[in-house]
Amino acid sequence: MSKLAEEKSKKGITPVLSMAVLFTVAILLAMATTYILPTGYKAFGSQNTESVANPLIYIVVILVFTGIILLLAKYHLERLIQTVILGSVSISIVYVFYPPFLLLLGQSPDTPAPIPATIAVTAAILIAYCMTVLLIVYPEWYVVDTTGVFLAIGITAILGFSMGVIPILILLTFLAVYDAISVYKTKHMVTLADNVVEARLPILLVIPKEKEYSFLEQPGLQDQLDSGEEREAMFMGLGDIIIPGSLAVSALVYLPSKGIDALGGVGGNLVVALGTLVGSLIGFMALMYFVQKGRPQAGLPLLNTGAILGYFVTALLALHSLGLSMPHW
């Protein structure tokens, strides 16, 4: 292999591996986070985690939010888009950091004492304020990625914590189809991604291919696609981590934790959750194969399919080992 070819290969492999590490770490930490979430963190205002209404609510929220952002973009209200998304990010960061601060203060997530709870929420607000200001004044790629990883961990944990396996499977199936249509048919997801990149917003991960890369100088994605020039960085929306990751979290939270003797007593729920993560990673590698061709790709069809297959394969193996039948899962 020539030196030029070797450098080109390395430039393509390194960001893929970096993205895979962030993808894996975010989902694993989301799984761990579920152990410190307050019961009240369940979304949708319902404690019925098996309700099929929950994924429908989430789907409606996604469609409405996407529609609003695209409408604002149509009328060139970029500053308003930035305000809306950064406001949402700030609120999310508060929710993400509040439980860990409670843990550091030695408090129960559901029954914290008033003073430690006030300290925890104040600290979370300060973190959210500092991160938001930094995103406004200096949204370099590592600032965006740091915020994005924290958001992915927290939102993945909360979403999987809020819905049982069946509702999550419904959500993954719908969003895989929706993502394919929005990227390949209507192409509005490409427009949305273009606006997010131009506004330097932390709802995606950015992995440079060159050491000298600066996200501050990144042109619009559509401009790069139209010109045919090679992109200097890889991009992945946080939804590509959150959605498949939520199935792993839900499996961990809602499946039986009975130990599997053949695996040294490891809980069946953990086995299935990790199997779901492995499946999503296989989908991730398939996605990266197509991404390397340089065109925008719908991530969720491959990622969600991998996660769902990983779930069912390991669930069936765990069921067999535990002598359980499917209705118990």
N, C-alpha and C positions, 0 to 999 in steps of 0.2 A: 504494500500500500504506500502511495506517495505521501510526502509530508502534508501537502495541501489537502488530499483526501482524508488523511488522518485527522487533521485539524477540523475539517468540516464535519466529520463523523462525531468528534468529541463535542463540537458546538451544538450538535443536535441531541446527543445522548444526555449530556450534563443537565440541561434544563428539564428534560423529561424526568430524570431521576430525582431532581430537586422538587419538582411538582408532586411526584409520587410520595416523597417523604412528607411533605406538608399535608397532602391528602390523608395519608395514613395516620400521622400524628394527631391531626385535628379530630378525626373520628374516634381514635382511641381515647383522647382526652375528653371528648364529649361523653363517651361511655362512662369514664371515671367520674365525670361531673354529676351524673345522675344520682350518685350516692349522697350529694350534699344539697340537692335542690329542695326547696320548701314545697310542700304539697300544693300550695296555692300557685305555684308556677305553671300549673297545667293551663294551656291556652284554651281559647274558645269559650271560656266562662262555664265549662261543663266538667263535672267529675266523671261523666260517663265516657270513659276512654274507648269503649267499643262502639260508640255511635258512628254510623256511616255519615251522619251530618257533619262531623268534624272535618273530614277531608274536603267535603263540598264547600264548607265555609272558607277553608284555606284556598281552594281553587278560585272562588269568587274574589277573594282579597287579591290574589295574584293578578287576575284578569283586570280588575278595576285599577290597581296600582300601575300596572303596565300601560293601560289605556291613558291614565292621567299623565304619566311621564312622556308618552309619545305625543300627546296633545300639546303639552308644554313645549316639547322640542319642535313641533310643527310651527309654532308661533315664535320660535327663537327665544324662549324664556329660560335660557340656560342657568341664569343666576337663581331663578326660582326652583329649578330642578335640583341644583346644588343644595339649596336651603332645605327642601323637602327631604332629600336623601340623608344629608348630614344630620338633620334633626332626628330622623328615624334611627340613624346609627348611634347618636348620642344616647338616646333612650335605651337602645339595646345594650350598649356598653354598661350602663348602670345596672341593668338586670343581670348581665354576665358577671360582673365583679362583686355584686352584693353577697352571694352565697360564700365565695372563698374568704371574704373579709370576716363574715360571721364565723366561719370555721377557725380562722386565725385567732379570733377572740374567744374561742372555746364555747360557742353558743350553739344550741340546737336550731336547725333551720326553721322548724315550725313554731318553736316557743322561745324566741330570743328575749332576753331582758331588754327593757326599753332603752337604757343608755348604750349598751353595746350595739343594739340595732341601729340607733341613731348615728353612732360612730361609723358603722359599716356602710350605711347608705350615704353618709357625707363623703367618706373616702371614695366610694364608687362614683359619686357625682364629680368629685375633683379629678379622678382619672378620666372620666368621660369628657370633661371640659378641656383638660390638657391635650388629650388625643384629638379632639375635634379642632382645637386651635392649630395644632401641628398640621393636621390635614388641610387646613385652609391656607396656612402661610408657607408650608414646605411639603407638598404631597409627593415626595420622591417615592420610588417603588418600594423601598424597604419600610417606609412609614405606612404606606398603603397595605403592604403584605402583613405587617405586624397587627394592624387593626383588623384586617380581614380574617386572619387566623383566629383571633380572639372572638370575633363575631361568629365565625363558622362553628367553633367549639360550643359557644353558648346557645346559639339558635338550634343547632343539631340536637343538643341535649334536651332543650325545652320541647322541640317538636316531637322527638321520639318519646319523651316522657308524657306527652299530652295525648297520645293515641296508641291504641292497641295495634297488634300486628295486622289484622284484617283491614282497618281503616288506612293504615300506612301503605299496605299493598295496593289498595284502590288509588291512593294518592300517587304512588310511583308509576302505576300503569297509565293514569291519565296524563301526568306531566311528561312522560316519555313520548307519548303521541303528540301532545301540545308542542313540545320542544322541537320535534321533527318538522311539524307544520310551520312553526314560526321561523325556523331557520331556512328550510328548503323551499317552502311554498310562498308564504306571505313575506318572508324575509324581515319582518319587523323586529325580530330579536337581534339581527345584525345591526339595524338602526339604533336599537336601544344600547347595544354594546358600544357602538361608536360614540354615542352621547356620554356614556359612562367614562370612557377613556379620555375624551376631550375635557371632561370636567374633573378628571383625576379623582374619581370617587372610590371609596374603599369597599366596593361590593364585588371585587374580583381580585385574583392573585396575579401578580406580574413577576415572571421569571426571566431575567435578562439572558441573552445568548452571548453578549460581549461584556467585558469588565467595564468598558467606558460608557455603557448604556445609561441614559438618564430618562426616566419617565416624564420629567418636566418638559423634555423636548420631543416627546412622542407625538407624531402627527395622527390625524384621525385614521381609524382602521379602514374606513371605506376608501380614503385617498390612497392608502397603501395597496389595497386590493385592486383599485382601478389602474394604478401605475404598474402593477406587477412586481414591484420591488420586494425583496426578501425582508420579512419582519425581523427586528432586532430583539424581540422578546416574545415569550409565550404568555397567553392570557387564559385564565379559567375563571368563570363566574363562581361566586360562592355557592350558588344553588347546586352546582355540580358536586359539591361536597356535602351540603346540608341534606339534600333529598335522599340520595342512596344511604348516607350515614344515619339518617333517622330510622331506617329499618333495622340497622344493627343495634341502635340504642333501644328501640321498642322491643326487640327480641330479648335483650339483656334484662329489661325491666319487667316484661309481662310473661315471659315463658317460665316454666317451672325450673327452680334452681337445684333440683335433685341431682346429686353427684353421679357421674358415670364411672363405674368401677374400672372399666377397661382403660380409662384415662386418669387413673389415680384419684378419682373422686371429684374431678373438675365438674362444675355445674353444667347441666345441659344447656341452660340459657346462655352461658358464656361461650360454650362451644358453637352454638348456632350464631351468636353475635359475631364471633371471630370468622366463622365460615361465610357470613354475609359480607364482612369486610374483604375477605379474600376474593369473593366473587366480584365485588365492585372493583377491586384492583385489577382483576383480569379484564373487566370491561374498560377500565382506565387505560390499560396497555393497548387494547384494540383501538380505543379512541385516539391515542397518541400516534398510532400508525397512520391514521387518516389525517390527523392534524399536521404531520410532517410534510404532507403534500401541499400545504400552504393555503388552503381554503377554509373558511369558517365551517365548523362541524357542530352538529347538535350533540351535546354531551350526554344528556339524560337517556336517550334510547339505549346506548351501550352500557352506561354506568348502572342504570336501573335494572336492565336485563341481567347484568352480571350479579348485582346484589340480590335480586329475586331468585335466580338460579342457585346462588350460593346459600341463600336461606333454606330453600326447599331441600337441597341435597343434604346439608348438614342436619336439618331438622329431622329428615327421614332416618338418617344414620343414628342420631341421638335417640329418636323414638324407639328404634329397634334395640338399641343398647339398654334402654330403660324399661323396655317391655310396655310402652305406652301406645295408645292408639291416637290417631290424628285429632279427634274431637277434644282431647285434653290439651291440645296446643292451640 
